[in-house]
């Protein structure tokens, strides 16, 4: 009788992973096949767990934007909407300490009563006279007390914690960037941005010129489009240095 050939454990493991239920129908080598399948499956499962370990991936470096608000209450005489001299001085002192910039939002808030609105308009006029643009905000949900407040809303940029050498450069096996990746870009962007709000979202687009856009479509359909200007970008220009150049 011809002996049943022995199948190597690696081949047996691969065969059993493809059709595990057929391992015990291969004849005299069933013990070898079963043990090879178990060992091969355990090894491959362990390898899979090591490869798919993503819990230690570093988040990308980015500047954080935090809105903040500074508040100043403006006082008035009872039943009067005229801005008192002492309140003018207090408002000027508040603005000197806050130092509002052109990207700050300055609002004069009031309740919906007619007296509060007149008071807020007086504050807006005083600020405009001093070169400080402010908008009038009437809050219907505000209690009808006649009070007026000036609020300066500002967005602050917090730079990422850089440099970051928390991991070992050249010894990263997660197939991801190092901890210091992007530090320079995120820090420089946070320092140079003129309006921190643009790190969150860009400015809304203004209204389009409907007549101009419609005319361009009409010219396109009529075959009256302008030819594209061809520029010779490969041309080299030579500049000579004069005696006055340093």
Phi and psi in degrees as a GROMACS rama.xvg file:
@    title "Ramachandran Plot"
@    xaxis  label "Phi"
@    yaxis  label "Psi"
@TYPE xy
-75.9655  127.657  UNK-2
-68.7216  149.493  UNK-3
-71.6573  127.441  UNK-4
-66.9882  143.887  UNK-5
-86.5848  133.348  UNK-6
-99.6295  131.834  UNK-7
-57.0128  151.718  UNK-8
-63.8324  -35.4989  UNK-9
-66.0236  -43.3181  UNK-10
-66.2863  -38.66  UNK-11
-64.0012  -40.0284  UNK-12
-63.7183  -44.0187  UNK-13
-64.9489  -39.5274  UNK-14
-65.5088  -40.8653  UNK-15
-71.7254  -32.2435  UNK-16
-66.7915  -31.5097  UNK-17
-76.3595  -37.5778  UNK-18
-147.993  78.9329  UNK-19
-65.0267  -31.9451  UNK-20
-71.2728  -16.3144  UNK-21
-95.1273  5.27458  UNK-22
-68.1261  -32.5322  UNK-23
-90.5662  10.4273  UNK-24
-114.626  19.8729  UNK-25
-97.6885  8.94867  UNK-26
95.3817  -138.84  UNK-27
-70.3322  -11.7354  UNK-28
-97.0232  22.157  UNK-29
-64.7703  -33.7859  UNK-30
-66.2297  -43.6879  UNK-31
-65.1143  -41.0423  UNK-32
-64.5777  -43.2681  UNK-33
-65.1441  -44.2865  UNK-34
-68.296  -38.3008  UNK-35
-64.8459  -38.1298  UNK-36
-64.3993  -43.939  UNK-37
-64.0718  -45.4042  UNK-38
-65.607  -43.3444  UNK-39
-65.3206  -41.535  UNK-40
-64.8012  -42.4031  UNK-41
-63.4211  -40.1102  UNK-42
-64.6582  -45.1069  UNK-43
-69.0763  -34.5497  UNK-44
-65.5356  -41.1748  UNK-45
-63.9511  -40.5449  UNK-46
-64.6501  -40.3712  UNK-47
-62.4233  -40.3772  UNK-48
-64.7452  -35.7524  UNK-49
-70.4064  -39.7157  UNK-50
-69.9932  -38.2006  UNK-51
-92.1173  24.0767  UNK-52
-88.4382  101.117  UNK-53
-112.346  14.3574  UNK-54
-73.9103  -16.6293  UNK-55
-107.383  21.6597  UNK-56
-73.995  129.282  UNK-57
-75.8977  136.053  UNK-58
-69.0478  153.922  UNK-59
-70.9899  150.548  UNK-60
-76.8978  131.425  UNK-61
-155.782  145.963  UNK-62
-76.1047  140.072  UNK-63
-101.725  139.173  UNK-64
-111.196  126.213  UNK-65
-123.718  121.459  UNK-66
-76.8267  141.338  UNK-67
-136.401  156.856  UNK-68
-138.203  133.045  UNK-69
-113.528  133.521  UNK-70
-120.439  141.059  UNK-71
-138.583  124.94  UNK-72
-88.8536  133.811  UNK-73
-106.2  125.077  UNK-74
-93.4348  151.254  UNK-75
-137.343  157.403  UNK-76
-70.405  153.967  UNK-77
-58.9202  125.363  UNK-78
72.6666  8.76771  UNK-79
-117.859  147.572  UNK-80
-111.083  8.64522  UNK-81
-82.5689  138.881  UNK-82
-82.6232  119.848  UNK-83
-74.2057  155.522  UNK-84
-62.4809  -39.8148  UNK-85
-66.5852  -32.8167  UNK-86
-73.687  -32.9095  UNK-87
-61.9044  -45.2796  UNK-88
-63.6536  -40.3688  UNK-89
-65.712  -38.3901  UNK-90
-67.4469  -39.499  UNK-91
-63.6003  -40.2727  UNK-92
-65.2106  -39.0363  UNK-93
-61.3198  -44.1754  UNK-94
-68.0595  -34.7859  UNK-95
-64.8755  -38.2906  UNK-96
-73.9543  -36.5924  UNK-97
-77.8502  -35.8666  UNK-98
53.0976  66.8121  UNK-99
-64.242  145.069  UNK-100
-108.178  175.992  UNK-101
-71.5118  -14.3721  UNK-102
-98.1638  -3.24465  UNK-103
-77.0501  152.112  UNK-104
-103.34  119.239  UNK-105
-113.124  117.02  UNK-106
-123.114  143.055  UNK-107
-106.173  111.322  UNK-108
-102.796  140.267  UNK-109
-147.202  161.496  UNK-110
-82.4849  170.989  UNK-111
-77.1563  4.56304  UNK-112
-71.8541  149.597  UNK-113
-58.9797  -37.9709  UNK-114
-64.1045  -45.4938  UNK-115
-63.6803  -36.7947  UNK-116
-65.1273  -42.1391  UNK-117
-64.6552  -39.0328  UNK-118
-63.9618  -43.7686  UNK-119
-64.1643  -39.7145  UNK-120
-63.1008  -35.2227  UNK-121
-65.72  -39.0549  UNK-122
-68.851  -42.1463  UNK-123
-61.2742  -41.9382  UNK-124
-64.4398  -39.4102  UNK-125
-65.6784  -41.9092  UNK-126
-64.9864  -42.1184  UNK-127
-63.5145  -36.3617  UNK-128
-63.8172  -30.8283  UNK-129
-89.3868  7.6071  UNK-130
81.439  20.0336  UNK-131
-111.414  106.214  UNK-132
-72.0552  134.172  UNK-133
-144.272  153.737  UNK-134
-111.241  153.603  UNK-135
-93.1019  127.792  UNK-136
-124.784  115.28  UNK-137
-102.143  119.53  UNK-138
-101.279  108.895  UNK-139
-62.9071  -26.7165  UNK-140
-85.0821  -4.43448  UNK-141
-76.3593  139.69  UNK-142
-59.5424  141.417  UNK-143
-78.0296  80.4191  UNK-144
-111.768  -9.39424  UNK-145
80.5041  4.34951  UNK-146
-78.6644  154.776  UNK-147
-132.392  137.729  UNK-148
-133.77  146.853  UNK-149
-106.486  125.717  UNK-150
-122.362  126.584  UNK-151
-106.792  114.33  UNK-152
-101.699  127.076  UNK-153
-135.135  149.085  UNK-154
-110.978  125.326  UNK-155
-105.381  143.128  UNK-156
-103.697  127.409  UNK-157
-108.558  119.388  UNK-158
-75.2529  152.067  UNK-159
-67.8525  159.817  UNK-160
-73.0618  95.2238  UNK-161
-130.95  150.371  UNK-162
-71.8461  159.898  UNK-163
-127.739  100.957  UNK-164
-111.379  39.9846  UNK-165
-68.8423  -24.8138  UNK-166
-103.041  175.838  UNK-167
-97.0797  110.345  UNK-168
-59.4067  138.906  UNK-169
81.3841  0.433562  UNK-170
-132.452  46.7033  UNK-171
-110.15  119.826  UNK-172
-112.837  13.4422  UNK-173
-91.4804  3.77469  UNK-174
59.4764  31.2153  UNK-175
-129.512  172.224  UNK-176
-71.4091  160.005  UNK-177
-73.2152  169.343  UNK-178
-65.4745  -28.4404  UNK-179
-90.4168  0.987292  UNK-180
-64.9913  126.497  UNK-181
84.5481  3.7588  UNK-182
-63.4941  -47.3198  UNK-183
-63.7428  -43.3378  UNK-184
-63.3556  -47.7289  UNK-185
-66.5525  -39.6744  UNK-186
-68.4603  -45.0519  UNK-187
-64.5571  -39.6813  UNK-188
-64.4079  -41.2465  UNK-189
-65.7137  -30.8341  UNK-190
-79.7775  -31.9357  UNK-191
-96.8034  -12.5994  UNK-192
-64.8783  132.638  UNK-193
-76.1302  -42.2198  UNK-194
-122.381  107.785  UNK-195
-57.6092  -23.0909  UNK-196
-62.3702  -24.893  UNK-197
-72.8765  -13.1538  UNK-198
-74.0493  -19.024  UNK-199
-96.0077  -47.4965  UNK-200
-156.832  150.527  UNK-201
-76.996  172.099  UNK-202
-68.1534  143.34  UNK-203
-67.5508  144.975  UNK-204
-72.0166  144.499  UNK-205
-77.5675  173.557  UNK-206
-67.0122  141.446  UNK-207
-84.0738  158.177  UNK-208
-86.6318  97.9905  UNK-209
-62.1027  -39.8231  UNK-210
-64.2274  -41.7721  UNK-211
-66.3434  -43.4433  UNK-212
-66.8092  -38.5845  UNK-213
-65.8051  -36.7107  UNK-214
-65.9894  -35.7062  UNK-215
-65.537  -37.7333  UNK-216
-66.4974  -39.4452  UNK-217
-62.7045  -42.9826  UNK-218
-65.463  -36.7131  UNK-219
-64.6855  -43.788  UNK-220
-68.948  -29.2367  UNK-221
-87.6065  0.0440135  UNK-222
72.9204  28.028  UNK-223
-109.569  30.9071  UNK-224
-73.9235  153.714  UNK-225
-82.5035  140.28  UNK-226
-67.5895  150.819  UNK-227
-75.4385  131.931  UNK-228
-71.3088  127.686  UNK-229
-95.7638  119.26  UNK-230
-109.276  139.639  UNK-231
-87.041  91.0671  UNK-232
-77.3924  -10.3152  UNK-233
-92.1725  -0.0173447  UNK-234
-75.1959  139.221  UNK-235
-103.566  131.837  UNK-236
-108.067  137.081  UNK-237
-114.33  129.039  UNK-238
-114.253  132.178  UNK-239
-97.4848  144.042  UNK-240
-86.7431  130.42  UNK-241
-95.3935  171.88  UNK-242
-66.7434  -26.5306  UNK-243
-79.0919  -12.7712  UNK-244
-76.2423  142.846  UNK-245
